[in-house]
Amino acid sequence: MQMNSTSPIKFFAGTQSIYLAEKIAKSYGAELGKTRVLKFSDGEFQPYYEESVRGCTVFIIQSTFPPADNLMELLLLIDAAKRASAYKVVAVMPYFGFARQDRKDKPRASIGAKLVANLLSAAGVDRIMTMDLHADQIQGFFDVPVDHIYASALFVPYLKSLNMTNMVIAAPDMGGTKRANAYSRFLNTEMAICYKLRKQANVVEDIKVIGNIEGKDMVILDDMIDTAGTLTFAADMMMEEGARSVRACATHPVVSGPAYERIEKSALLEVVVTDTIPLPRESKKIKVLTVADLFADVINKVYNYQSISTNFIQ
């Protein structure tokens, strides 16, 4: 997809991502466009634009966290923009929902991430921007360009600012070793790996740590925090085995179910997240870093045909 820098640029947001879209638009130096949602008594809804988008490059900002209405609203906004003769439509999805369904891991199961990609393409999207996909290969589910941004551009500088001399980066599972290795390389630290045994989804039976953690300041990395069971289990176990402190960095704060209670009661000193998903409530242990400036910078570079590789710390 090629942008046309002579076409006007406009920013719009889905209902549940206005809080972030306003910050992105402000960082870019623009105002958020006006939309409205017509709601029917049976729960059906119809979003529409209150201003012309004809010939414009339209950026629609919406994270697709539950409920599924957030995804449906994004699809309807894309469709509305295409039918209103927008030049190009870019879906800015800081959190890409259904990303955990990236493969058929059991018989007769759906691959939700691929279905969402198909739905976005069917709606008419020309480009996707997202952050820290649960599985990198989801980019290949699309036949349009995908700008995959990494929260490491925020987390690495923050961790450096803490000046911890005994820092060790920990992967919460075997699948997170690539991310942990990248962080440990940039931060010039050691790395540890958590090996976890699950009996069912969201339930961890046991965790073992591979690596030296005694007297170390541990930082557990993950792409999301859901029920926080694995995270808090690992943090408590690390402290029992002699770690000096345990922090966590996770891009997407899903924080469902007992997550808040578990974090508050755990040995975690701090949990650093981003604002790709709005937190239901504040917590003294949770620190939020905004992704607004990062997305605004990438949007500006893409719109003006500039490379975005400098934004990647992988």
N, C-alpha and C positions, 0 to 999 in steps of 0.2 A: 504493500500500500504506500502510495506517495501522498504526502500532504501538499497543500497549496497555501503557501504563506500569504498569498494575496486574498485568500478567503477569510472572512471574519472568524474569530474564535469565540466560542461561547461555552460557558460552564453551567451545568445543571446538576441537580442532585435528586436521588431517591429520598423518600420521606425520612428513613431511619439513618441516613448518612449526611444530613444537612449540617450537623455539628462539625464534621470534618471537611465537607465541601466548601464551607464558608472560609475556613482557614487556608485551604489550598488556593481558592480563588484570590484571597487577599494576598497571599504570598506571591502569586503570579502577577498581581497588579490589576486584577479584573474584579467585576462584580458577579455574583451568582445570579443566573437567569431565573425567571419566574415560571413555576409550574403550579398546577393545582390538581388535586385528585377528587374526582366525582365518585361518591360512594353510594351504593344501592343498599336497600334495606336487608337484602339477603347475604351481604358480605362481599358481593362483587364490587370491583372498583375500576375506574378508568382515568389514568393520568393523562394530562394534556399540557401543552405549552401555551403560556399566555403572551408569547411574543414570537415574532417570525424567526425561523431558523433557515430559511431558504438560502442556499449557497454557502452556508456556514460550516465550519469544522466544529462539530459538537462533541464536547467531552461530558459524559454522563457518569457521575460519581455515585457508586452504590456498592457497599459491601453486602454480600449475600448470606449473612448469618441467619439463623432461624428467627421468625417463621419463614416458610417458603414464599410468603407474600412479597418479601424483599427481592427475591429472584424474579418473581412474576412482574413486579413493578418495573424492574430494570428492563425486562424483555419488552414490556409495553411501551416504555419510554424510547427504546431503540426503534421499535416499529413506528411510533408516532413521528420521530425525527426523520426517518427514511421517507415516510408518506408525505411529510411536509417539505420535501426536496432539500434536505440537508446535503451538503457536499460530501462530508465524511462523518461517520459516527464512531467514536472511540468509547468503549466501556472501561471506565477506571474502577477496578474492583480490588480495593486494598486487601479485603479478605474474600477469597474464592471458596464459597461454600460447596459442600459435597466432595471436596478434594480428597477426603479419606477413602472414597470409593473409586480408587484409580485402577483397580484390577479385580478380576474375578477370583477371590480368595476362598470361596466355598461354592459347592454346587448350587446351581439355579439362583445365583445372586446377580444383582444389577451392577453395572459400572456407571455409577451416578455422575462422575466427573466427565466422562465422555458424553453422556446424555446432555449435561448442561452445556458443554461445548457445542453440541449439535443445535441446541435450542438458541444459543446466542447467534450462531451462524444463520439459522433460519430466520431470526428476527432481522438480520441485515447488518450486523456489526462489521466494521471495517478493520478494527484493531482492538487488542486487549492490553490493558495495563494491570498488573497485579503484584502482590508482594509475598515472598516466602511461601510458595505453593507447598502443600504437604508432600507432593512428589513431583520432582522436576519434569518427569516425562509427560505430565499433563499438557505442557506446551505443545507437544506433538499431536494432541487431540484436535488442534485447530489448523485450518488452512489459511488463516489470516495471521499477520505478525502478532507476536506476544512479547511485550516488554516485561520481563520478570525481574523485579527490583528486590534487593536484599536488605533486610533490616540491619545487617551487619554494619552498614554505613552509619547507623546510629549507635548500635551497641558497642562496637569496637572503641570509638572515641570515649564513650562513657566509662567503659571498663578501664581504659588507660588513665582516665582522670582520677580513679580511685587509688592509684599508686600502690597496688598490692604487690609485695615482693615475692610472695609465695603462692601466686595464683596458679590453679590447675583448672583447665577446661574439661568438663565432663559431658559426654554424650549420654542421654537418658536411655538409649537403646542402641542396638547394632546399626539400625537404619540411620542414626544421627551422627555416625562417625565421620562422614565426609564434612558436614558442617562444623563439627568440633575440631577437626584437623585444620580446617581453614582458619578458624579463630586462633587456635594455638600457634599457627604459623605466623599470623600477623602480630600476635601479642608476645611471641617468643616465650611460650610457656609449655609446661608438660601437659599431657592429656590423659584422661581416664575414661573408661567405658563402663556403663551399667548394663549388666545382662539381666533381663527380667523374664520371668515365667508367668504367663497368663493362663487362666482357665477359661475366661470369657472376656468379652469387650468391657473395658473400664474397670476390670478387676485384676489386680496384680497379686500373685501368690507369694513370690519371693524375688529379691534383687541381690545380685552379687556385683562388686566393683572390681574391675581389672585396672590396676595401677596403684601408685603410691599416693595416699591421701593424708597420711599422718602429719599433723601440723600445718596443713595446707589450707589456703583460702579457696574453696571450691566454687566454681561457677557452672551451673547446669544449664545447657542450651537446649531449646526446643522451638518448634515452629508454632506451637499453640499450647495453652493450658485449658483443659476441659474440666474434668472433675477434680484434678490436682492430686489424684490418688498416687500415681507413680512418682510425681515430683516430691510430694511430702514424705512418702515412704523412703525414697532415696536420700533426701536431705537428713531425715532423722537417723538413718542407718550410717551415713557418712560421719555425722557428729559422734555417734557411738563408737565408730572405729578410729576416732582421733583427729578428725578434721578440725581446723581452728575456726572456720566459719563456712557457711553455705549460702550462696545467692543463686538466683535463677534469672535467666533472660529468655523470654518467650514472646514471639511477635504478636500472636493473636490471643487476646484474653477472652476466650469463650466462657470460662468460669461458670460452669453449670452445676446444678445439684449442690453437693456439700463443699464445693471448692473453697468458698470464703472461709468457712469454719475450719477446714483442714489447714489452710495457709496460716490462719491466725494462731492455731495451736501447734504448728510445726516448728522445727528448729531453723527454718529459713530466716535469714537476717533481712532479706530484701528480695522482692520479685519485680523485675523490670520488664514492662510490656510497652506496646505502642497503642495508639488510638485508632487502629484499623477497625476495631469493634468498640462501641461505647461501653464503659463499665457500668453495671447496674447500680453500684454504689462505691464509695471510696473505702480504702483500707489503709491503715498506717504502714502496712508492709508492702503495699503495691505502689510502684513509681511508674508514671506514664510518660513516655517520650513521644512527641508528635511526629507523624510522617508527612505533615503538610508541606514543609519546605522541600523535602526530597521529591515528592510527587510533582510539585510545582516546577521544580528544576527539570525533571525528566520530561514533563509535558512541554515545557518551553523548548527543550532540545529537539524533541521529536517533531514538533510543529515547524521548527526552523531548519530541519534536515541536518542536525548536528549529532555527533556520536554520543551515546549515553554510557559507553564502557567505563568511563571514569567514575560513574556512580556505583560501580559494582565492587564490593569487597566480599568475595565468595569464600 
